[in-house]
Amino acid sequence: MCDMSHSTDGSVDRSQMSGAEIEALSERYQVNPMGHDPLVIAKASGVRITDADGREYLDAISGEWVVNLGFRHPDIVEAAVEQIQQAEWTAPMYNSVPRALLAQKVAEVAPPGLNKILFGLSGSDAVEGAMHLAMRTTGKDEFVSLFQAYHGRTFATLAMSYTHPSMYEGAKKGIERYLTRQIRVPNFNCYRCPFNLTYPSCDLFCAHFVDTMIREGSEGSVAGVIAEPFQANGGMVPAPDGYFNVLRDVCDKNECAMIIDEVQTAWGRCGPMFAMEHYGVVPDMIVVGKAFGGGFPLSGVIVSDKFANLAPWEYGFTQIGHPVSTAASYRMIEVIQRDHLTSHASAMGERFGELLGALYERHQIIGDVRTLGLMIGIELVRDRTTKEHAFEETDWVMHRCVERGLILGKTGPVFPPPRGNVLKLKPAITVQPDEVDEMCRILDEVLTEAEAKFGL
Ligand SMILES: Cc1ncc(COP(=O)(O)O)c(C=O)c1O
């Protein structure tokens, strides 16, 4: 047992524990499936984080794109406390005030026709919920998902995630009997097109190819096609304009559900409330999670009447639609509306776009900058012509940024980590212009250091 700080009554004095003490406890008593960073968040407010040793950081990833309003937003704190004072828990089989009100609110802000919600707990179980809804309505049972997609880590969603062999080694080996057969199609990626084509002269071949795969590569029983509007874990890649118009037609023609996974992209992240508003296409279902609970666990499938079919007790988890999460979520949506945060997120996204455009001009290591509102990916390469992935350099940049007090993320087409070569920035949608400037300034300085260090 490590030596921990105890107060006089023998209880643990949490404020006195150092980062090293907490890390020792974690190593000793936790199974850490995602590896873990030694950083211990002790306190946070807005986009500012303080670690257990009192160091301060600027958070460019909204606590892994979960606190879209920033840490400890006063409205969220108030809504959560108010709900706890009413009833901190209501079982899923009873109606609850915050759950009913949130369902109505979501229907109000969702794209037209998506007016019901199936609540879940995390993104993965919500994606499975969407699969249930699609199967019940269509009577079919196959699913199409894209290369480099990420839809979760339950068995069915893992089967629809990633395609690279290194990911198979890391996550799928040994559990094959539980991984259902999924139909995988090449993803959109205009920087590294799997078909070696160029947008727009490609005429969206990748979207039309989904139809080919349903026709030629399925057993004739496709219940749904699932896609992220901006592939996140697969390398921060936005869908090209027009992609979802084609996909909509393909799903209609094949009488299957168009399921859009907005676990990362909803709630103002990409500018509008939902990224699909940017593309102007209404799917049959939108899956939400992560930021949906305002920092508390919550997910859901927002669905049209046509697809809102489940057999009794077909789906459900004890903690779905938790009252504190739903109360916080309701308030989060109200705040986004009240404070015009969708326009603010778009404006801050444009500011990032301009500053990162200037960084692209100055730093040869940047191969591509991809932004949609505050969903931002910066792909690092060793050579702009060959596009050789700068894996080692990206890892170094990310850790150096943390040393310099800037927390950002990393992802990329080759898993498991640390093989990513795409930096991710997804700050709170409340981020202010001076904070955007500070994030870009630190990144600029670190990229200069990286180019000198790696001789680029
Ligand atoms: C697009 C997308 N879908 C689904 C999931 C799964 O969500 P969760 O980790 O909450 O189960 C994630 C998580 O990263 C995600 O990014």
PDBQT file of the ligand as one rigid body, heavy atoms in Angstrom, charges set to zero:
ROOT
HETATM    1  C1  LIG A 501     -17.979   8.011 -33.212  1.00  0.00    +0.000 C 
HETATM    2  C2  LIG A 501     -18.047   7.181 -31.964  1.00  0.00    +0.000 A 
HETATM    3  N1  LIG A 501     -19.054   6.292 -31.826  1.00  0.00    +0.000 NA
HETATM    4  C3  LIG A 501     -19.176   5.520 -30.722  1.00  0.00    +0.000 A 
HETATM    5  C4  LIG A 501     -18.249   5.618 -29.700  1.00  0.00    +0.000 A 
HETATM    6  C5  LIG A 501     -18.393   4.738 -28.484  1.00  0.00    +0.000 C 
HETATM    7  O1  LIG A 501     -18.737   5.535 -27.402  1.00  0.00    +0.000 OA
HETATM    8  P1  LIG A 501     -18.449   5.034 -25.900  1.00  0.00    +0.000 P 
HETATM    9  O2  LIG A 501     -16.966   5.015 -25.731  1.00  0.00    +0.000 OA
HETATM   10  O3  LIG A 501     -19.126   6.077 -25.046  1.00  0.00    +0.000 OA
HETATM   11  O4  LIG A 501     -19.074   3.702 -25.743  1.00  0.00    +0.000 OA
HETATM   12  C6  LIG A 501     -17.195   6.530 -29.803  1.00  0.00    +0.000 A 
HETATM   13  C7  LIG A 501     -16.188   6.656 -28.742  1.00  0.00    +0.000 C 
HETATM   14  O5  LIG A 501     -15.103   7.151 -28.915  1.00  0.00    +0.000 OA
HETATM   15  C8  LIG A 501     -17.086   7.326 -30.960  1.00  0.00    +0.000 A 
HETATM   16  O6  LIG A 501     -16.106   8.209 -31.118  1.00  0.00    +0.000 OA
ENDROOT
TORSDOF 0
